[in-house]
Amino acid sequence: MNGFDETIVHEGKTFTGINYAEKRLENREFIRCEFINCDFSKSDLSHNDFMECDFKQCNFSMTIVKGTGFKDARFTGCKILGINFSTCNKFLFSFHFEQCHLDYSIFYGAKLRKTKFTDCSLKETDFEEADLTSAVFHNCDLSGATFVRCVLEKTDFRTARNFSLDPAVNKVKQAKFSALNLVGLLYQYNLDIDYDN
């Protein structure tokens, strides 16, 4: 094994204002690190691992994450547009998102059990065939988000808005909804719902 194949491990470090835009990061493992105001837009983070890392106000627009491991990764105030999370390492795959823009991202077939999305924009996000058991969408905008053949058992949509999902093609047992947002379950029937009476 030559020196180029060895994994470089960073533990407990803080990275601030680093610009990795359109660059490729290789053979890195980050453990309990913090990234603040870093730009990873259009970069290639494939096959690197981030374990128990915090990302704050970072830009991940169009970042490539093929085989990337994210274990207990926390994203706060990040721009995460158009990322295909379905290509990530399935064994290191757990997140918490707060005040993030995840528009146009793909979670196709992902296991997102107990994942918390808080105050996030998830417009046009693809959750097709995802397992969202006990996930929480707290105060999230789900305009145009796709829920098809998903496991939504015990998923909390009570404060979510603009979602539309068909209970006939998703598993929704014990999912939580507010009486005010039930219209999201009825969109496929094209009903005229009057809120004034």
ABEGO torsion letter per residue (X at the ends): XBAAABBBBBBGBBBBGBBABGBBBBGBBBBGBBBBGBBABGBBABGBBBBGBBBBGBBABGBBABGBBBBGBBBBGBBBBGBBAAABBAABBBBBBBGBBABGBBABGBBABGBBBBGBBABGBBABGBBABGBBBBGBBABGBBBBGBBABGBBAAABBGBBBBAAABBABGBBBBAAAAAAAAAAAGBBBBAAX
